């Protein structure tokens, strides 16, 4: 009797102490997101023997099982096993919706079959009291009934097609949101000799984040108000809810002790390579170049943002607020006719106190959307210069005054070119316009470039780069004409090329 009781107690204790937990039911203590990839840390209380099941969206070699203070862990093992039925709880409503639609489809298909059978029986059935006197009435009733049945069949067929399309769309959505687990799960098996906290750390490549901005320029206040956001996507199958650490650089995976080697000076040895040796060297070089394009890059510098939010593990995008921006600016209207006849609205800041990360930005001018642009990376103490769009009210049209052939050829080794820039201020108020243009600069000592006529003289001139800048204040509706003529001299036997 005692032996039987002991056996029963052992079985019951084993069943109670052996626990299976899905990762979706375990608390996520930490989330560190990198530009490509994420490191998560799970925490759960354990006692005895059990297992924790993770979706197969984590790299197996990255999984670490860490006992908390006071937890005696006898052993632990990480395995991969088949499981094609697992679905994140967040996708269960979508899966249930598909099943409900399939049931509706089955009912409609049964209804259509019944209608077809009913129509067939009606066509075969002939009333026993049918005679010449009631033939007309019978045919009329039969025709009306057939039309009603056909209309009902058509309605059911259309409903079937609609619901099939809904099922196809929902199924496609489910497949896109389902983690790419290849029908497998990862199990972390453990045996704990005492009760305590168990931590699991794992790396997933199915996560990323990029900076995004919303920038609103106020021409009245001469400021840029905006937000710096993090666009986070992850496809791990787990929901991140709470504090999320966003890193700008990848974690360093390995460290080597630096060592200085002697610098040797020796006579150069002449080597002769066969074609096969050259091909092998090219293949080796190509392989090295390809390896350098690895998705993981390492750096000693990092900037970490802490954001709070809920990020679903279905690859949907979530925007998290990182910082509020308020930047005093100077607004200028700049014309670069060689690029476009329309002027640009450009905002320039003083030296910024906080650095900005490179990212995409949605732009607004006085509350009206003006487009989308790329924000470059800006270090602390640098100046931001952003174009917020173009205005058709200010134009600068460039027109050649010396054609490219004929009179511009002054002879062998000489070339003259010129053009005018017609600037128009179509704004309802007086404003200062900045017009930028360029003349060629010499890339060879034997080529000389001279500006014959600049009317009016540029406000600024960069002779090394050939840049010309005019700053003109024009009244509303006023026009101004600029003219530029330059000459090039070069050896007569050479052909000039300007690019």
N, C-alpha and C positions, 0 to 999 in steps of 0.2 A: 504493500500500500504506500509506504514511504517512497519507494523507488518510482512508482507511478506518479505520485505527487511531485517529486523532484523533476521528472521528465516534463510533466505538464507545465511546471513553473518555469523551467528552462525555455520551453517553446514560447510561452507567453511573454517572458522577459525579452527573448530575442525579437519577437514580433513588435513589442513595444519600443525596444531600444533601437531597432533598425528603421530608419526613416528615409523616405525619398522626397526630396524637395526639388521643385523646378526653379531655375534661376529667376523666373518671373515672379516667384513668391518670396525671393530673398532680397533683403535690403541692399541697395547699392550705396555704399558709404562714400566713395570718391569716384569722380569722373574727370579724367584729364584728356582733353581733345587737342589734337595737333592738326596742322594743315592737311595731313592725310594720315588718318589713323587715330585710335583712342585707347587709353589704358583705363580699365575700370577695376574697382576693388569692391568685392561683395563681402558682407558680414552676416553671419548667422550663428545662433546658439545651438550647439550639438552636445549629444551625450550618447555614448555607445557606438553602434555600427550604423552607417547610413551612406547615402549618396546624394550628390547635388548634380542636377542635369542642366547643362548649358546648351544653347543652340550652337550648331557647328559653324559659327561665324567668328570664332576666335582661333588664333594660331595655337596649335597644340603645344609647341615648344615654349610658348610664353606663359603658360598657366603655372602659377605658383600656389601651393597650399601652405598657408602660414597659420600656426596655432597662436591664439591670443595668450595673454599672461594667465598662467595657472592652468591652461589646458594641456593635459597629457595626451599626446597623439601617438598611438601605437604604430599606425601605418596609414599611408594614403597612396592612391593610384589613379592616374588619369587615363581614360580609355575613350575610344570612338566606337559607337555602335549604330546600327541601322534603326531609323525611326522615321517613317514617311508620313506619319499622322500628326506630328507636332505642329502646332500653329500658335503664334503669339496670342494671348488673350485679347489684345486690342483689335485683332482681326476676326475674332469670333463673331461679332455682330454682322460683319460683311459676309462671312461664310454662311451664317444662318439665313441671311437675306437671299443668298443664292439658292439654298435648299428650299426656302419658301416659294421662290419663283419656279423652281422645278416642279414642285407639287401643283402649283397653279397651271403649269404647262401640261402636266399629266391629266388634270381635270378637263382642260380645254380639248386636248386630243381625244379623250374619251367622249366628250360631247360631240365632237365633229364626226367620229365614227358612228355614234348613235343616230345623228342626223342623216348621214349617208344611207344607213340601213333603213331608216324610216322612210326616206324618199323612195328607195328601191322597192320596199313592200307596198307603198302606196301606188306605185306605177303598175305593179302586178295585180293588185286587188281590183276586182270588178264586182259591184253590188249585184246581188241576185235579182233585184226588182228593177234592174235597168231596162228601160223601154224607149221607144221613139218619143213618147210624150215627155219623159223626164231627161232625155239625153242632153238637151241644151243646158239645163240646170246643172246636171252632173259635170259636164265638161267645164262650165264656168267655175264651179266650186273647186274642181280638181286643179284648174289653172291657177286660181288664187292661192290655193294651199301650196302648190309647187313653188310659186313665186316667193311666198313667205318663207318656205324652207330654204330656198336658194339664197335669199337675203340673209337668213340666219347663218347659213353655212359660210357665206362670204364674210360676215361679221366675225365669226369664230376663227376663220383662217387668218384674217387680219390681226386678230388678237394674239393668235399663236405666233405669227411673224414678229409682232411687237415684243412679246415676252421672250422669244428666242434672242432677239437683239439685246434686250435688257440683261439676260443671262450671260451673253457673250461679253458685254461691256463690264459687268460686275466681275466675271471670271478673269478678264484681262487686268482689271484693277487689282484683284486679289493676287494674281501672279506677280504683278509689278511690286506690290507691297510686301509679299512674302520674303523672308530672308533667304539668301542663297545657301541653303544648308546641304544640298546634294542628297537629301533624304537621310541625313545622319544627325546624331546628337553627340555631345561630349559629356561623359559621366566622370565625376570626381568622387571616388569611393574612399571612405575613411573609416577608421576605428578609433574612437576616443575612449580613454580609460577613466575620464572624469568629465563633468559638465564644464563647458566654457565656450568662449567665442572662437569661431573659425573664420579665417579670412581667405579669400580667393582673389588673386590678381591675374588679369588676362589682358592680352592685347588683341585688338581687332583692326583689320584693314578697312572694314566697312564703315568708315566714319570720316568726316572732313568738315572744315569750316573755312570761310573766307570773310574778310571784312567787307561791309557794305555801308554806304553813307546816304543820308538824306540831307541835302544842302539847300537852304533857301536864302537867296540874296535879296536884301532890302536896299533899293536904290535911295530911299529917303533917309534911312538910318545909317547907311554905309556900313552894314554888318552882314555877316553870314551866320545865320542860326541853323543848327542842324543836330543830327544824331549820328553817332558811330555805332553800327550794329554788327552783329555776328550772324552770318547765315550758316546755320548748322544743319547737316544732314547725317543720318546714321541708319544703317540697315542691319543692326545686330539682332533685332527681334526683342530687345529689352527696352523698356521705357526709362529714360533718364528724367527724374523729377527732383528738382532741388538745385543745390549749388553745383555749377559746372565750371571747371578750370579750363580756360582757353589759352593755349600756348602758341607763340609765334614761331617757335623753332622746335626741332625734333629732339627727343632725348638722346644723349650720347650712349651708344651701345657698348663701346669698348674704349679703353684708355691704354696707351702704350707709354712707357717711360722714355723720355727723349734721350738720345745718345748722339754725340758728335763724332763723325768719322774723319780721318785725315783727308786732306785735299791733295791729290797726286797730280804732278805735272810730268808728262811722258811724251815721247815722240809718237806722232800719229802713224798708225799702221795702215797700209793700203790693203784693202780686202777686195776680192773679186766675188761677186754674187752671180750664181746661175739664175736662170729665169724661175726655176722652181723655188729657189731660196727667196727671191724677191716676192713671189706670190705668197709664200708662207708668211713673210714679214708683213705684207699688206693685210692678210687675214688676221694676224695677231694684233695689228694696230686697230683694225676694224672692231675686233672683239673687245679691245680695251676701251674704245670710244663708246661702244654700246653699253658696256658695264658702267661707264661713268654716268649714264643716264638713268641710274637706279632711282626708284621712287622715293627712297629714304635719303635725306641729306642731314648731316649733323653739324651743329654749331655750338659754340660755347656761350653765345648770347641768347637770351630769351626774354620775352615780355609776357606776363601772365595777366589775363583778365578773369575776374570772377563774376559770373552772371548767374542769375536764377531763372528757372523756367522749366517747361515740360517739353522734352524732345522725344517724339515717338520713334520707335525702331523700325518704321516702315518706309524709310527713304524719303519721307516728305520733308520739306524745308521748314525750318523754324527760325524766326528772327528773334535774337536776344539783344537787349539794350546794353551797350558797353559804356557809352559816355555821351554826355550832352556837350555840344560845341557852341561857342559864341566867339566869333572872330571879328575884330574891327578891320575894315578893308578900305581900299581905294578902288573905285570903279572907273575904268577907262573904256572908251570906244575906239577900237583899233581896226584899221583897214590894211589888208595885205592883198592888193589887187592881183598879184601873180597867183594867188591861191583861190580867191573868190571876189566878185564885185561887191558882195554884202559885207558889212562891218561886223566885228565880233564884240560882244560885251565881256570884258575881262575884269576879274576881281583879283587884286593883289593884297596880300597881308604884310604886316611887319614880321619880325622874327617870332616864330611860334614858341610857346613855352612847353607844349606837350607834343611829342612826335605823333605822326600819323602813319598808319599802315597803308600799303598799296591796296586799292580795291575799286569797285564800281560805285558810282554815285548817281542818284536821281536828283536832277537840278530843277529849281524853281526860281523865278524872278518875280518878286512882288506877289507871291502866291499863285502864280501861273506856271505850270510845267513847261520847261524849256528844253528838255532832252535828258540824255544820259551820257556820262563821261567816265574816264578812268582817272582816279586820284593817284598820283605817284607817291612813293614812300618819301616821307618828309621827316628829317631828323630834328631834334630840338635845336632851336636857334636858326633854322632855315626859313626861307620865305616861300609861301604858297602862291602860285599864280595859276588861276583856272579860268577857262573860257566857259561862260554860262549859256552860250548860244549866239546866234546871229540876228541882226536886225535889218530888215529890208528898207528901213527908213533912212539909213545912211549907206551910201554907195561910193565906190571908188573904181571907175572903169579905166582900164589901161588900153591905149591905142598907139600902134606903131606910127611914127612919123617919118622914119626912113625905112623903106621896105627891105626885106631880107635879100633881095636880089636887085641888080641894076645900080642905082646911085650909091648904095652903101659900099660897093666895091670901089675903093679909091685907087686900086692898083695892087700889084703883087705885094703881099706882105703887109697890107693895110686894110683895116675894116672899120667902118663907122656905123653905129646904130643909135637909135633914139626913139623915145616914146613920150606920150603925155599921159597924165593921170588926172581924170576929171572927178573931183570930189564934190558930193552933194549932201548937205545936211537937211534931211526931210523931217527931222524931229520938230515938235511944236515949240522948242525953246533953244536958246543959244547954248552951245556946248563946245568943249575942246575935243578935237579929233586927233588921233595918232595915226599917221600913215607910214607904213614900213615898206621899203622896197630894197633892191640890190642891183649892183653892177658887178661884172665879172672881176675876179681876182686872179692874178697870174700864178700858175703852178710851175712855171719854168722861168729861168733868168732871161731867156731870149724873147719872152713875151712881155710886153709892157701895156698897161691899161691906164688911160688918162681920162678924167672926167672933163669934157669940153664945156658943157653947160649944165648947170643945176639951178633951175629957176622955179621958185625961190631957193635960196640956200637951205640945206637941211639943218634942223635944230641939232641933230647929232649925226656924226659920220664915223663909221668904223672902217678905216682904210685897210686893215688886215683882213677883214671878212667881206668887205664891199657893201656893208649894210648902210642904208640911208633911212633916217627917221625925221619926219616933219611933225611938229605939234602946232595945229592950227585951230584957232577959235572962230567958228562960223555961226552966224545968226541962223534962225529958222528959215529954211528955203534958200540959203545962200549957197553958191557954187564957187569952186576954186580950181584953177588949172595949174598943175605942176608939169614941168618938162625936164627931161633927162636926155643928154647926148654924151656918148663916150666913144673913144677911139682905141683900137688895138693895133699894135705893131708887132710883127713877128717875121722870122726868116721867110724869104719869098718861096723857097723850095718846100716849105711846110704847109700843111693844111690845118686851119684852126678848128678846134672843137670845143664848144661851150656846153657844159652840162652841170 
